[in-house]
Each structure stands twice: as C-alpha cells, then as structure tokens.
Amino acid sequence: MKIVTWTTGFGDRAGFVIENTIADIASAHQAARSHGYGELPELPTNIIDILQLEDVGMKELVTIEKWARDNIAGDASWVVPGHAALRSPIPRPTSMRDGYAFRQHVEAARRNRGLEMIPEFDQIPIFYFTNHQAVYGPGEIPVRDLHCDKLDFELECAIVIGKKGRNISVAEADSYIAGFMVMNDWSARALQMEEMKLNLGPAKGKDFATSLGPWLVTRDELAAHRISTPFGDTYDLAMKCVINGKDVSVGNVKDMSWTFAQIIERASYGVTLYPGDVIGSGTCGTGCFLELNGSKVYEPAWWLQPGDVVECSIDALGTLSNVIVTENV
C-alpha cells in the first residue's frame, strides 16, 4: 500500500495511490462502508490521526484500499482531482530523528577530515533530533542566503512509527514500522560546520528543511526485498540521486551498518515512541556533496544553488523531486 498526503490548497488529506490515481482515504472509506466493507464507523482525513489508531487503523486501511482498487473504475467520487499536489506523506511528524547508519559515509567523511574511524560507531546506533515542523514533500525548497553557502543534499531512507511503544526490543521493533519513504536531509554546510565546533550537533545547518516522499510504502509491499538478520530486517533497495539530470550518488538500503530495528531499540530506551514519529537512516555512502567533494570527486567543489533540481530515488519507494528556490522575505 502506498499512502500520500494531497492538497488542492484547502487543507491536507490522506490518500492511497492506486496505479496512476489517488483515492481519498476518508471518502473511499465512507463509500466502502455504504457497501458493507470495513469495521470502523469512520477514518480520519489525515495520516497522523489514522496512524494513532495503530493496528486497528492499519487493518481498516488494508480493507478499504482493496475495495478502492476493485472499484476505482466505477463511480469513483472519492478519486482525487488531477490538479491536486502531493505534500510530504507525513506533513507534520510527531517527532523526527535522523540516524548515522551507513559506515561508508561515516568513514569517508572522517577520512576527508584527516580523522580515524571512530570506534563508537560500532557501539551505538546514534541519531540526532531535527525539525519536525520544517518538513516538505515534492516540489520547491525555499532557502535564504546563508543556506546557499555550501548547500547540500543527503540521500536517505526513512521509516514512520506506526504504534506506541517504549523500551522496544530489536526482536519486536520491525512490527512498529508503519512504512518507508525517501528522505532528503537538506544541509547548509557552512552553518553546520560553524555551529558544530561547539559540540552540540547540527541546528541551523539542518533545521530549515527536510523532504519526505513521494509516498509512504507499507512493509508488506517490500516483502520481496526483505533480508532477515538477527538484528532486524533490512532491504535490498537501490538508492540514487540525480541533480539537474546528472547521476551523482548511488547506494543501497541493505548497506546500513545498523538496522532500523536497532535504531528503534536505542531510540525507545526509556522513551516512548509515538505513531507518526519519523526516523531517518542517515546518509548513504556517496550520498552528499560533503563526502563527494572531500573525496575529490568534484573539483572544483559542487554545491547546490537556487534553480537546481534534486531527484532522490529508492527502488519501490519512488522518486522525491525537489527544486531549490530563493525564499521571498
């Protein structure tokens, strides 16, 4: 199942992707209920409220998506108009963490700074919190002058938590994942490098934008790509970034040194995770200009500028396409 958030400019609503069509979830649910399908009296119009129904809500989504798929050729008054725009599948996550799970990226970034590989990487599935109120989907990413000083992309995969949990074990953690998305963690490197001298992690270098999308893909759709390990599932999903039509980065989700299950276990230690929380994988190897420029792949160094089109893709998860624009103040 592929879940989107769509809008025509009058509020956000959750939908299903059925082939090349979007079906409004709440409207399709009403129609299905009138034909005897489904158990809940209604479904919310937004994805966060649906996720908060946890397993009951996901079961209802499966039922209604199947009904909608079987009936979309009929009287489909619940079909979304073609001029609707996609937002982030999770427009306002309840929280957002970003990991550091790809060894190739960490090793290259440290080597480029003349540093040895840090041994703690193999001890802790580390993450930081980023701004869950500055989330974008496909489309424009507004930036200001300071962001354009070494503006960078980061090619990542992200998960969404689908049910409430605390002190979650690795063995149980995958069942807490509602689905997967492409993530682009936009980074203003000059700002980031300046503030990280104070040893508190990125803030203004990261907090202006994170892109998610184009849709949320549920775990069942990825079964053919799943690789089971003693530390939770991983997935054989090729990753790629194309900028202005030029191939820039390639990777694979299966190359994560820490699984999402391990990151969930760490994140939930003494803390409650909630439906709608987003967790990113961190940048894949070759997945940003900071790494590529430091490795002398591009000389002179290549950084993003207004007008650039950045397309991040992951097999089975789709392509998240954004264009950098100057923010009007």
Secondary structure as GFF3:
##gff-version 3
##sequence-region A 1 329
A	DSSP	beta_strand	2	7	.	.	.	ID=ss1
A	DSSP	beta_strand	13	18	.	.	.	ID=ss2
A	DSSP	beta_strand	21	24	.	.	.	ID=ss3
A	DSSP	alpha_helix	25	34	.	.	.	ID=ss4
A	DSSP	alpha_helix	47	51	.	.	.	ID=ss5
A	DSSP	alpha_helix	54	71	.	.	.	ID=ss6
A	DSSP	beta_strand	85	86	.	.	.	ID=ss7
A	DSSP	beta_strand	96	99	.	.	.	ID=ss8
A	DSSP	alpha_helix	103	112	.	.	.	ID=ss9
A	DSSP	three_ten_helix	119	122	.	.	.	ID=ss10
A	DSSP	beta_strand	127	129	.	.	.	ID=ss11
A	DSSP	beta_strand	135	136	.	.	.	ID=ss12
A	DSSP	beta_strand	139	143	.	.	.	ID=ss13
A	DSSP	three_ten_helix	145	148	.	.	.	ID=ss14
A	DSSP	beta_strand	151	152	.	.	.	ID=ss15
A	DSSP	beta_strand	155	161	.	.	.	ID=ss16
A	DSSP	beta_strand	165	166	.	.	.	ID=ss17
A	DSSP	alpha_helix	170	173	.	.	.	ID=ss18
A	DSSP	three_ten_helix	174	176	.	.	.	ID=ss19
A	DSSP	beta_strand	177	184	.	.	.	ID=ss20
A	DSSP	beta_strand	187	188	.	.	.	ID=ss21
A	DSSP	alpha_helix	189	195	.	.	.	ID=ss22
A	DSSP	three_ten_helix	196	198	.	.	.	ID=ss23
A	DSSP	beta_strand	210	218	.	.	.	ID=ss24
A	DSSP	three_ten_helix	219	225	.	.	.	ID=ss25
A	DSSP	beta_strand	226	229	.	.	.	ID=ss26
A	DSSP	beta_strand	232	235	.	.	.	ID=ss27
A	DSSP	beta_strand	238	243	.	.	.	ID=ss28
A	DSSP	beta_strand	246	252	.	.	.	ID=ss29
A	DSSP	three_ten_helix	253	255	.	.	.	ID=ss30
A	DSSP	alpha_helix	260	267	.	.	.	ID=ss31
A	DSSP	beta_strand	272	273	.	.	.	ID=ss32
A	DSSP	beta_strand	278	280	.	.	.	ID=ss33
A	DSSP	alpha_helix	289	294	.	.	.	ID=ss34
A	DSSP	beta_strand	309	314	.	.	.	ID=ss35
A	DSSP	beta_strand	318	326	.	.	.	ID=ss36
###
